[in-house]
Amino acid sequence: MEFTKMHGAGNDYVYVDARAMPEHDWGQLSQAISDRHFGVGSDGLILVMDSDVADLKMRMFNVDGSEGEMCGNGIRCFAKYAIERGIVPRSVGEVTIDTMAGVRTVVPRYDGSEINAARVSMGKPRFAPSDIPIHPGDFRLFLTFVSMGNPHAVTFIDQPVEEFPLHNIGPLVERHPIFPKRVNFEVVNIRDDGNLDARVWERGSGETMACGTGACAIGVASRLLGHTGDRVAVHLPGGTLTIDWDGTDEVYLEGPAGRGF
């Protein structure tokens, strides 16, 4: 099987062009290929597939084999992969990609002839409990819930994010019974009104170097709570992602797109 490893701000995935491949147990393959000791090593598997409603379809599987609705870092690299492999023509100004969260549009950013970044229209954030989803219940952390097509719970802390016991608390939040589909958990410290430091515990994968939808949820939550304005830089262990949201319309995510091997 031919594959390419790519990353967005250190959030790395294995990409496979599955357009002509028979149906497979992709979740099992993701578990095997993502293993950092016995496999390729990654935060999951991303498949390139045909779509009737967009240029291409993206399917994304986590380390534990579960399928995710959307991946903000993965979709930027997806567009780079599709253009550089000639699946879509290099002349296009944007790539439309069908995901479980809906069709998303990616605009590549070029450095000469090389795509080194991309901007994604991530759709409008949703806040209704049924959209996250959330069951009624008690929770002792102050959390802001945001759906970016997948569920997020964001908490703001006064201490540096490096000091937060994410590997202890993250699994408890992810699998708390109020979240019937589990949840992605973001821990955020406010550096100033234009910069946030964050760590992410991703549903199905654990802590990752970065999370695109997570950065969007962080930017949305921060603006809702009055911490930042329409544009904010989210600094994650793997790099910085820029989020634009005017408080009413779609969220835009911009960040690097790089090739591994």
PATORLUM-932710 format. One line per 4 residues: their letters; for each residue x, y negated, z negated of N, C-alpha, C. Coordinates in Angstrom, 3 decimals. Layout:
N
a = X:Y:Z:X:Y:Z:X:Y:Z | ...
***
This chain:
261
meft = 0.847:1.193:0.000:0.000:0.000:0.000:0.885:-1.247:0.000 | 0.649:-2.133:0.943:1.413:-3.375:1.011:0.779:-4.408:0.080 | 1.620:-5.100:-0.654:1.105:-6.100:-1.587:2.069:-7.277:-1.646 | 1.569:-8.393:-2.178:2.379:-9.586:-2.424:2.072:-10.075:-3.832
kmhg = 3.107:-10.436:-4.567:2.898:-10.992:-5.901:3.028:-12.504:-5.826 | 2.062:-13.206:-6.408:2.038:-14.658:-6.370:1.634:-15.184:-7.740 | 1.907:-16.468:-7.976:1.535:-17.037:-9.268:1.158:-18.506:-9.120 | 0.276:-18.948:-10.007:-0.054:-20.359:-10.164:0.263:-20.755:-11.580
agnd = 1.316:-21.544:-11.772:1.759:-21.960:-13.105:2.055:-20.758:-14.001 | 2.638:-19.711:-13.404:3.020:-18.530:-14.169:1.911:-17.515:-14.367 | 0.689:-17.835:-13.990:-0.442:-16.906:-14.043:-0.361:-16.052:-12.788 | 0.170:-14.825:-12.902:0.581:-14.042:-11.729:-0.390:-12.918:-11.402
yvyv = -0.580:-12.713:-10.104:-1.473:-11.674:-9.604:-0.831:-10.946:-8.433 | -1.255:-9.697:-8.276:-0.861:-8.903:-7.117:-1.976:-9.021:-6.082 | -1.595:-9.393:-4.858:-2.556:-9.626:-3.774:-2.482:-8.485:-2.768 | -3.658:-7.995:-2.366:-3.763:-6.925:-1.378:-4.798:-7.329:-0.342
dara = -4.431:-7.200:0.922:-5.378:-7.432:2.017:-6.201:-6.163:2.173 | -7.422:-6.186:1.651:-8.273:-4.999:1.619:-9.341:-5.014:2.700 | -9.211:-5.890:3.688:-10.273:-6.025:4.688:-10.514:-4.735:5.466 | -9.460:-3.989:5.743:-9.609:-2.763:6.532:-9.444:-1.511:5.675
mpeh = -9.454:-1.679:4.369:-9.250:-0.544:3.473:-10.575:0.052:3.026 | -10.623:1.378:2.814:-11.855:1.985:2.286:-12.087:1.546:0.853 | -13.324:1.696:0.399:-13.647:1.349:-0.982:-12.800:2.206:-1.924 | -12.408:1.592:-3.030:-11.447:2.210:-3.937:-11.870:1.896:-5.360
dwgq = -11.332:2.609:-6.321:-11.534:2.245:-7.719:-10.556:1.122:-8.029 | -10.958:-0.095:-7.669:-10.058:-1.240:-7.776:-9.718:-1.559:-9.228 | -10.656:-1.320:-10.133:-10.380:-1.564:-11.536:-9.264:-0.678:-12.054 | -9.299:0.581:-11.685:-8.239:1.513:-12.095:-6.900:1.117:-11.485
lsqa = -6.929:0.706:-10.207:-5.699:0.259:-9.558:-5.144:-0.967:-10.260 | -6.023:-1.901:-10.662:-5.569:-3.100:-11.354:-4.883:-2.742:-12.670 | -5.450:-1.805:-13.406:-4.829:-1.377:-14.651:-3.419:-0.829:-14.413 | -3.284:0.002:-13.374:-1.995:0.639:-13.091:-0.974:-0.363:-12.568
isdr = -1.399:-1.210:-11.633:-0.461:-2.114:-10.968:-0.058:-3.276:-11.876 | -0.915:-3.627:-12.846:-0.653:-4.772:-13.715:0.310:-4.440:-14.851 | 0.495:-3.157:-15.132:1.357:-2.755:-16.242:2.774:-3.284:-16.029 | 3.275:-4.025:-16.993:4.590:-4.669:-16.834:5.755:-3.728:-17.114
hfgv = 5.480:-2.494:-17.518:6.542:-1.506:-17.720:6.505:-0.403:-16.664 | 5.299:0.053:-16.305:5.160:1.182:-15.391:4.531:0.811:-14.050 | 4.143:-0.455:-13.889:3.577:-0.911:-12.626:4.374:-2.070:-12.060 | 3.721:-2.875:-11.237:4.365:-4.073:-10.691:4.517:-5.127:-11.777
gsdg = 3.494:-5.247:-12.611:3.476:-6.257:-13.656:2.769:-7.511:-13.206 | 1.604:-7.801:-13.798:0.832:-8.988:-13.397:-0.297:-9.206:-14.381 | -1.026:-10.315:-14.180:-2.226:-10.600:-14.962:-3.472:-10.020:-14.306 | -3.285:-9.288:-13.207:-4.423:-8.660:-12.553:-4.204:-8.460:-11.067
lilv = -5.254:-8.024:-10.404:-5.249:-7.691:-8.974:-6.253:-8.575:-8.251 | -5.856:-9.131:-7.110:-6.767:-9.938:-6.292:-6.817:-9.355:-4.880 | -8.036:-9.165:-4.396:-8.268:-8.566:-3.083:-8.752:-9.603:-2.086 | -8.249:-9.504:-0.867:-8.719:-10.320:0.255:-9.715:-9.481:1.040
mdsd = -10.935:-9.978:1.198:-11.984:-9.233:1.884:-12.735:-10.140:2.848 | -13.458:-9.523:3.766:-14.293:-10.287:4.696:-15.529:-10.817:3.990 | -16.056:-11.915:4.508:-17.258:-12.516:3.940:-18.188:-12.962:5.054 | -19.494:-12.871:4.801:-20.500:-13.360:5.743:-20.844:-14.825:5.514
vadl = -20.383:-15.401:4.402:-20.796:-16.756:4.045:-19.630:-17.732:3.924 | -18.401:-17.252:4.048:-17.217:-18.105:3.906:-16.106:-17.544:4.782 | -14.972:-18.236:4.801:-13.847:-17.738:5.593:-13.410:-16.358:5.121 | -13.362:-16.169:3.806:-12.942:-14.904:3.215:-13.636:-14.715:1.874
kmrm = -13.557:-13.503:1.360:-14.082:-13.185:0.035:-12.934:-12.789:-0.884 | -12.978:-13.275:-2.121:-11.983:-12.923:-3.121:-12.630:-12.091:-4.223 | -11.996:-10.942:-4.524:-12.376:-10.173:-5.704:-11.180:-10.113:-6.640 | -11.435:-10.283:-7.918:-10.354:-10.382:-8.901:-10.619:-9.407:-10.043
fnvd = -9.586:-8.615:-10.400:-9.692:-7.634:-11.470:-8.641:-7.929:-12.536 | -9.070:-7.846:-13.794:-8.194:-8.125:-14.916:-7.293:-6.933:-15.239 | -6.406:-7.145:-16.195:-5.480:-6.106:-16.632:-6.227:-4.868:-17.132 | -7.364:-5.070:-17.801:-8.106:-3.942:-18.355:-9.035:-3.290:-17.341
gseg = -9.012:-3.748:-16.083:-9.826:-3.167:-15.025:-11.164:-3.826:-14.816 | -11.559:-4.740:-15.701:-12.836:-5.436:-15.530:-12.732:-6.454:-14.401 | -13.863:-6.703:-13.741:-13.871:-7.661:-12.637:-14.275:-9.037:-13.142 | -13.507:-10.059:-12.781:-13.794:-11.424:-13.170:-14.578:-12.162:-12.098
emcg = -15.391:-13.117:-12.536:-16.211:-13.866:-11.587:-15.396:-14.852:-10.763 | -14.337:-15.400:-11.368:-13.614:-16.491:-10.724:-12.227:-16.594:-11.336 | -11.273:-17.113:-10.575:-9.907:-17.304:-11.069:-9.331:-18.539:-10.396 | -9.153:-19.610:-11.179:-8.717:-20.886:-10.614:-7.296:-20.875:-10.108
ngir = -6.375:-20.233:-10.835:-5.002:-20.118:-10.342:-4.930:-19.128:-9.189 | -5.664:-18.039:-9.325:-5.647:-17.021:-8.285:-6.184:-17.499:-6.956 | -7.197:-18.364:-6.980:-7.810:-18.796:-5.721:-6.910:-19.755:-4.950 | -6.075:-20.531:-5.668:-5.123:-21.396:-4.966:-4.092:-20.553:-4.216
cfak = -3.579:-19.538:-4.891:-2.616:-18.646:-4.246:-3.278:-17.826:-3.142 | -4.559:-17.505:-3.328:-5.329:-16.785:-2.310:-5.322:-17.558:-0.989 | -5.575:-18.863:-1.073:-5.572:-19.691:0.138:-4.186:-19.733:0.779 | -3.156:-19.879:-0.028:-1.773:-19.860:0.479:-1.480:-18.537:1.175
yaie = -1.867:-17.442:0.539:-1.658:-16.096:1.101:-2.359:-15.969:2.454 | -3.625:-16.398:2.505:-4.412:-16.247:3.733:-3.837:-17.065:4.882 | -3.374:-18.272:4.597:-2.816:-19.132:5.641:-1.454:-18.615:6.083 | -0.588:-18.281:5.141:0.771:-17.883:5.495:0.831:-16.528:6.180
rgiv = -0.168:-15.686:5.968:-0.223:-14.398:6.645:-1.026:-14.463:7.937 | -1.542:-15.648:8.295:-2.270:-15.812:9.546:-3.685:-15.274:9.519 | -4.214:-14.998:8.335:-5.589:-14.509:8.234:-6.559:-15.626:8.572 | -6.234:-16.840:8.168:-6.930:-18.039:8.637:-5.874:-18.928:9.293
prsv = -6.238:-19.709:10.298:-5.237:-20.502:11.014:-4.617:-21.591:10.150 | -3.346:-21.848:10.370:-2.630:-22.875:9.627:-3.206:-24.271:9.886 | -3.897:-24.429:11.008:-4.428:-25.737:11.386:-5.633:-26.159:10.538 | -6.217:-25.227:9.762:-7.404:-25.589:8.991:-7.034:-26.561:7.880
gevt = -7.937:-27.482:7.619:-7.695:-28.430:6.542:-8.126:-27.920:5.192 | -8.998:-26.893:5.202:-9.487:-26.310:3.965:-9.897:-24.870:4.219 | -9.939:-24.086:3.160:-10.340:-22.687:3.241:-11.539:-22.489:2.319 | -12.622:-21.913:2.850:-13.775:-21.589:2.015:-13.669:-20.132:1.581
idtm = -13.903:-19.899:0.285:-13.682:-18.579:-0.293:-14.901:-18.173:-1.114 | -15.433:-17.017:-0.781:-16.601:-16.454:-1.454:-16.146:-15.738:-2.725 | -16.707:-16.124:-3.884:-16.392:-15.487:-5.156:-17.684:-15.095:-5.856 | -17.571:-14.345:-6.934:-18.759:-13.993:-7.718:-19.409:-15.217:-8.337
agvr = -18.658:-16.312:-8.449:-19.181:-17.557:-9.014:-19.737:-18.488:-7.942 | -19.673:-18.059:-6.668:-20.131:-18.896:-5.570:-19.000:-19.196:-4.609 | -19.300:-19.946:-3.548:-18.295:-20.313:-2.556:-17.498:-21.512:-3.052 | -16.189:-21.404:-3.008:-15.290:-22.465:-3.443:-14.427:-22.915:-2.261
tvvp = -14.079:-24.197:-2.242:-13.281:-24.775:-1.159:-11.903:-25.142:-1.682 | -10.865:-24.703:-0.958:-9.480:-24.950:-1.345:-8.802:-25.784:-0.266 | -8.172:-26.871:-0.681:-7.404:-27.720:0.227:-5.918:-27.522:-0.071 | -5.152:-26.953:0.865:-3.726:-26.730:0.602:-2.934:-28.023:0.623
rydg = -1.876:-28.074:-0.180:-0.939:-29.189:-0.197:0.391:-28.692:0.356 | 0.908:-29.410:1.347:2.124:-28.973:2.037:3.330:-29.790:1.594 | 4.461:-29.106:1.506:5.775:-29.735:1.375:6.538:-29.339:2.628 | 6.468:-30.175:3.653:6.959:-29.788:4.971:6.024:-28.746:5.551
sein = 6.535:-27.579:5.888:5.703:-26.507:6.427:5.259:-25.525:5.351 | 5.720:-25.732:4.120:5.441:-24.808:3.033:4.283:-25.301:2.177 | 3.345:-24.404:1.875:2.271:-24.718:0.928:2.813:-24.511:-0.484 | 2.880:-25.583:-1.254:3.409:-25.454:-2.616:2.388:-25.769:-3.701
aarv = 1.177:-26.175:-3.283:0.128:-26.489:-4.249:-1.210:-26.484:-3.517 | -2.292:-26.611:-4.265:-3.614:-26.664:-3.658:-4.591:-27.326:-4.621 | -5.651:-27.894:-4.049:-6.722:-28.517:-4.828:-8.001:-27.726:-4.562 | -8.706:-27.398:-5.628:-9.893:-26.548:-5.525:-11.117:-27.285:-6.043
smgk = -12.198:-27.221:-5.280:-13.498:-27.667:-5.773:-14.101:-26.511:-6.559 | -14.171:-26.665:-7.888:-14.510:-25.554:-8.771:-16.001:-25.455:-9.103 | -16.824:-26.319:-8.518:-18.244:-26.297:-8.826:-18.555:-27.101:-10.078 | -19.818:-27.236:-10.386:-20.245:-27.986:-11.561:-20.175:-27.106:-12.801
prfa = -19.705:-27.661:-13.909:-19.732:-26.888:-15.151:-21.165:-26.697:-15.626 | -21.396:-25.589:-16.326:-22.727:-25.300:-16.864:-22.608:-25.100:-18.374 | -23.632:-25.512:-19.084:-23.563:-25.527:-20.541:-24.689:-24.765:-21.228 | -25.693:-24.334:-20.469:-26.821:-23.623:-21.086:-26.343:-22.303:-21.680
psdi = -26.822:-21.941:-22.871:-26.403:-20.668:-23.477:-26.591:-19.465:-22.562 | -27.635:-19.482:-21.746:-27.883:-18.351:-20.844:-26.872:-18.283:-19.710 | -26.230:-19.408:-19.401:-25.243:-19.436:-18.325:-23.862:-18.981:-18.786 | -23.591:-19.033:-20.082:-22.244:-18.705:-20.565:-21.948:-17.197:-20.424
pihp = -22.760:-16.228:-20.948:-23.903:-16.376:-21.851:-23.472:-16.258:-23.324 | -24.392:-16.730:-24.219:-24.170:-16.676:-25.660:-25.431:-16.139:-26.329 | -25.270:-15.206:-27.260:-26.363:-14.797:-28.132:-26.349:-15.701:-29.365 | -27.497:-15.984:-29.953:-27.510:-16.771:-31.187:-26.678:-16.082:-32.269
gdfr = -25.989:-16.885:-33.063:-25.177:-16.314:-34.131:-24.363:-17.386:-34.817 | -23.665:-16.984:-35.856:-22.818:-17.907:-36.620:-21.372:-17.760:-36.191 | -20.663:-18.894:-36.215:-19.247:-18.866:-35.857:-18.549:-19.971:-36.640 | -17.404:-19.667:-37.250:-16.756:-20.618:-38.138:-15.768:-21.535:-37.428
lflt = -15.354:-21.210:-36.238:-14.558:-22.134:-35.440:-15.498:-23.124:-34.766 | -15.047:-24.390:-34.640:-15.835:-25.352:-33.859:-15.480:-25.125:-32.395 | -16.439:-24.658:-31.617:-16.201:-24.291:-30.222:-17.103:-25.087:-29.291 | -16.573:-25.429:-28.133:-17.367:-26.011:-27.052:-17.468:-24.962:-25.956
fvsm = -18.690:-24.640:-25.548:-18.917:-23.584:-24.572:-19.124:-24.186:-23.184 | -18.410:-23.650:-22.207:-18.492:-24.125:-20.824:-18.460:-22.914:-19.894 | -19.321:-22.912:-18.900:-19.224:-21.917:-17.838:-18.670:-22.573:-16.586 | -17.574:-22.022:-16.080:-17.035:-22.425:-14.781:-17.266:-21.297:-13.776
gnph = -18.439:-20.658:-13.919:-18.717:-19.438:-13.177:-18.299:-18.232:-13.981 | -17.457:-18.439:-14.971:-17.104:-17.442:-15.974:-17.105:-18.131:-17.335 | -17.199:-17.371:-18.433:-17.455:-17.978:-19.743:-16.186:-18.453:-20.455 | -16.289:-19.602:-21.113:-15.170:-20.176:-21.856:-15.644:-20.733:-23.183
avtf = -14.782:-20.573:-24.209:-14.991:-21.171:-25.519:-13.729:-21.951:-25.855 | -13.863:-23.259:-26.044:-12.721:-24.157:-26.228:-12.729:-24.707:-27.641 | -11.572:-24.652:-28.308:-11.452:-25.267:-29.628:-10.283:-26.241:-29.634 | -10.476:-27.374:-30.303:-9.435:-28.394:-30.436:-8.857:-28.317:-31.848
idqp = -7.532:-28.320:-31.947:-6.864:-28.180:-33.239:-5.880:-29.327:-33.446 | -5.563:-29.611:-34.697:-4.609:-30.675:-35.017:-3.164:-30.192:-34.971 | -2.945:-28.919:-35.181:-1.593:-28.376:-35.197:-1.084:-28.114:-33.782 | 0.221:-28.021:-33.583:0.735:-27.633:-32.268:0.175:-26.272:-31.852
veef = -0.141:-26.123:-30.572:-0.764:-24.871:-30.112:0.160:-23.678:-30.310 | 1.474:-23.925:-30.319:2.432:-22.835:-30.512:2.284:-22.186:-31.894 | 1.755:-22.949:-32.841:1.621:-22.449:-34.214:0.309:-21.707:-34.450 | -0.617:-21.776:-33.510:-1.919:-21.129:-33.687:-1.761:-19.617:-33.508
plhn = -2.341:-18.790:-34.398:-2.201:-17.326:-34.300:-3.108:-16.730:-33.222 | -2.818:-17.074:-31.976:-3.702:-16.713:-30.870:-3.837:-15.205:-30.714 | -2.767:-14.459:-30.938:-2.830:-13.009:-30.741:-3.651:-12.321:-31.829 | -3.889:-13.005:-32.925:-4.766:-12.478:-33.967:-6.209:-12.926:-33.764
igpl = -6.385:-14.208:-33.486:-7.730:-14.791:-33.368:-8.344:-14.537:-31.991 | -7.508:-14.576:-30.940:-8.007:-14.431:-29.577:-8.877:-13.210:-29.353 | -8.409:-12.015:-29.726:-9.249:-10.824:-29.508:-10.566:-10.869:-30.277 | -10.560:-11.499:-31.456:-11.788:-11.589:-32.254:-12.811:-12.497:-31.584
verh = -12.328:-13.619:-31.006:-13.244:-14.518:-30.298:-13.733:-13.861:-29.016 | -12.799:-13.292:-28.245:-13.160:-12.670:-26.961:-14.291:-11.656:-27.125 | -14.231:-10.858:-28.179:-15.160:-9.744:-28.352:-16.217:-9.989:-29.437 | -16.369:-11.255:-29.838:-17.379:-11.549:-30.843:-18.770:-11.220:-30.289
pifp = -19.667:-10.664:-31.116:-20.976:-10.228:-30.610:-21.859:-11.330:-30.048 | -21.539:-12.605:-30.319:-22.385:-13.649:-29.705:-22.137:-13.757:-28.208 | -21.048:-13.147:-27.698:-20.723:-13.215:-26.271:-20.981:-11.854:-25.623 | -22.134:-11.656:-25.014:-22.465:-10.336:-24.461:-21.552:-9.895:-23.315
krvn = -20.924:-10.845:-22.632:-19.988:-10.505:-21.562:-18.547:-10.841:-21.945 | -18.308:-10.968:-23.253:-17.023:-11.414:-23.774:-16.748:-12.859:-23.307 | -15.588:-13.413:-23.659:-15.353:-14.824:-23.355:-13.863:-15.098:-23.243 | -13.504:-16.100:-22.465:-12.150:-16.642:-22.426:-12.043:-17.703:-23.516
fevv = -10.911:-17.717:-24.223:-10.771:-18.577:-25.396:-9.575:-19.510:-25.204 | -9.825:-20.824:-25.342:-8.781:-21.834:-25.163:-8.543:-22.604:-26.456 | -7.282:-22.767:-26.808:-6.864:-23.533:-27.984:-6.146:-24.779:-27.481 | -6.567:-25.965:-27.939:-6.099:-27.223:-27.354:-5.648:-28.203:-28.433
nird = -4.536:-28.874:-28.176:-4.064:-29.976:-29.002:-3.992:-31.220:-28.126 | -4.479:-32.339:-28.640:-4.506:-33.587:-27.867:-3.161:-34.295:-28.015 | -2.431:-34.402:-26.905:-1.154:-35.112:-26.917:-1.409:-36.614:-26.845 | -2.236:-37.042:-25.896:-2.697:-38.427:-25.785:-3.922:-38.410:-24.888
dgnl = -4.441:-39.590:-24.504:-5.716:-39.616:-23.778:-5.621:-39.153:-22.334 | -4.446:-38.758:-21.875:-4.316:-38.224:-20.521:-3.617:-36.888:-20.462 | -3.254:-36.330:-21.643:-2.480:-35.094:-21.670:-2.929:-34.190:-22.811 | -3.123:-32.921:-22.489:-3.530:-31.926:-23.468:-2.570:-30.740:-23.415
darv = -2.212:-30.217:-24.572:-1.434:-28.986:-24.655:-2.392:-27.849:-24.965 | -2.184:-26.695:-24.309:-3.155:-25.616:-24.467:-2.513:-24.238:-24.328 | -3.172:-23.270:-24.935:-2.898:-21.858:-24.726:-4.231:-21.173:-24.457 | -4.165:-20.077:-23.693:-5.394:-19.395:-23.284:-5.307:-17.904:-23.587
werg = -6.375:-17.400:-24.177:-6.564:-15.961:-24.316:-7.608:-15.559:-23.284 | -7.171:-14.859:-22.235:-8.076:-14.526:-21.136:-8.812:-13.225:-21.406 | -10.100:-13.270:-21.157:-10.941:-12.077:-21.264:-10.397:-10.961:-20.371 | -10.077:-9.850:-20.966:-9.613:-8.704:-20.190:-8.132:-8.655:-19.924
sget = -7.398:-9.733:-20.261:-5.965:-9.757:-19.981:-5.108:-10.193:-21.162 | -5.688:-10.836:-22.161:-4.904:-11.349:-23.277:-4.322:-12.713:-22.964 | -3.277:-13.114:-23.685:-2.680:-14.426:-23.423:-1.974:-14.413:-22.083 | -2.213:-15.460:-21.294:-1.550:-15.628:-20.007:-0.811:-16.966:-19.998
macg = 0.092:-17.107:-19.027:0.887:-18.328:-18.935:0.045:-19.544:-18.572 | -1.075:-19.294:-17.887:-1.979:-20.379:-17.490:-3.302:-19.770:-17.067 | -4.334:-20.590:-17.013:-5.651:-20.143:-16.564:-6.333:-21.330:-15.897 | -6.649:-21.198:-14.614:-7.233:-22.318:-13.870:-8.634:-22.668:-14.326
tgac = -9.511:-21.666:-14.436:-10.861:-21.961:-14.919:-10.810:-22.432:-16.367 | -9.855:-21.881:-17.134:-9.685:-22.321:-18.516:-9.279:-23.774:-18.604 | -8.354:-24.195:-17.724:-7.945:-25.599:-17.696:-9.127:-26.495:-17.335 | -9.978:-26.024:-16.418:-11.180:-26.794:-16.070:-12.107:-26.925:-17.273
aigv = -12.330:-25.814:-17.966:-13.189:-25.851:-19.152:-12.619:-26.786:-20.215 | -11.295:-26.776:-20.370:-10.635:-27.663:-21.326:-10.868:-29.122:-20.946 | -10.656:-29.452:-19.652:-10.859:-30.819:-19.191:-12.287:-31.289:-19.375 | -13.238:-30.402:-19.076:-14.654:-30.739:-19.237:-14.986:-30.958:-20.715
asrl = -14.566:-30.019:-21.563:-14.855:-30.136:-22.996:-14.227:-31.388:-23.590 | -13.006:-31.699:-23.172:-12.312:-32.869:-23.699:-13.027:-34.159:-23.314 | -13.512:-34.224:-22.076:-14.245:-35.419:-21.658:-15.586:-35.528:-22.379 | -16.275:-34.392:-22.532:-17.554:-34.406:-23.228:-17.410:-34.914:-24.662
lght = -16.305:-34.556:-25.294:-16.086:-34.934:-26.688:-15.405:-36.288:-26.836 | -15.104:-36.942:-25.708:-14.530:-38.284:-25.739:-13.036:-38.328:-25.994 | -12.347:-37.196:-25.861:-10.906:-37.179:-26.093:-10.121:-37.760:-24.917 | -10.629:-37.532:-23.714:-9.939:-37.972:-22.491:-10.951:-38.518:-21.502
gdrv = -10.431:-39.084:-20.405:-11.287:-39.634:-19.365:-11.526:-38.650:-18.234 | -11.725:-39.211:-17.021:-12.085:-38.388:-15.873:-10.941:-37.497:-15.401 | -9.714:-37.894:-15.649:-8.554:-37.152:-15.151:-7.637:-36.813:-16.326 | -7.220:-35.547:-16.371:-6.361:-35.127:-17.479:-5.382:-34.064:-16.999
avhl = -4.192:-34.089:-17.565:-3.185:-33.065:-17.300:-3.225:-32.057:-18.449 | -3.414:-30.798:-18.098:-3.448:-29.725:-19.088:-2.115:-28.984:-19.023 | -1.349:-29.065:-20.091:-0.015:-28.476:-20.133:-0.098:-27.097:-20.788 | 0.209:-26.075:-19.999:0.147:-24.692:-20.435:1.554:-24.103:-20.447
pggt = 1.768:-22.959:-21.060:3.118:-22.397:-21.100:3.767:-22.231:-19.730 | 2.961:-21.965:-18.691:3.520:-21.745:-17.361:3.625:-22.978:-16.488 | 3.071:-24.088:-16.929:3.114:-25.294:-16.112:1.910:-26.179:-16.367 | 1.785:-27.219:-15.559:0.741:-28.236:-15.752:-0.291:-28.162:-14.643
ltid = -1.563:-28.205:-15.014:-2.677:-28.248:-14.079:-3.435:-29.552:-14.287 | -3.850:-30.180:-13.186:-4.558:-31.459:-13.244:-6.041:-31.243:-12.987 | -6.860:-31.787:-13.860:-8.310:-31.630:-13.788:-8.964:-32.996:-13.576 | -9.875:-33.066:-12.606:-10.681:-34.267:-12.364:-12.148:-33.911:-12.516
wdgt = -12.850:-34.654:-13.383:-14.297:-34.497:-13.552:-14.887:-35.812:-13.999 | -15.893:-36.276:-13.254:-16.475:-37.583:-13.553:-17.615:-37.508:-14.561 | -17.854:-36.324:-15.101:-18.893:-36.163:-16.100:-20.227:-35.705:-15.560 | -20.385:-35.692:-14.230:-21.667:-35.294:-13.649:-21.528:-34.311:-12.501
devy = -20.476:-34.448:-11.704:-20.382:-33.700:-10.450:-19.434:-32.509:-10.590 | -18.873:-32.080:-9.458:-18.001:-30.925:-9.452:-16.677:-31.213:-10.149 | -16.078:-30.160:-10.642:-14.755:-30.219:-11.255:-13.721:-29.904:-10.179 | -12.620:-30.643:-10.173:-11.533:-30.380:-9.228:-10.281:-29.981:-9.995
legp = -9.654:-28.934:-9.509:-8.450:-28.380:-10.107:-7.320:-28.484:-9.109 | -6.160:-28.993:-9.560:-4.992:-29.045:-8.687:-3.769:-28.543:-9.438 | -2.961:-27.735:-8.734:-1.763:-27.203:-9.354:-0.946:-26.409:-8.362 | 0.186:-25.871:-8.799:1.111:-25.179:-7.898:0.581:-23.831:-7.436
agrg = 1.117:-23.385:-6.296:0.827:-22.053:-5.761:2.136:-21.493:-5.259 | 2.621:-20.433:-5.888:3.941:-19.907:-5.546:3.906:-18.438:-5.254 | 4.919:-17.970:-4.513:5.036:-16.563:-4.171:6.022:-15.900:-5.127 | 5.685:-14.707:-5.572:6.595:-13.920:-6.374:7.490:-13.089:-5.485
f = 6.957:-11.943:-5.007:7.684:-11.125:-4.028:6.693:-10.322:-3.236
***
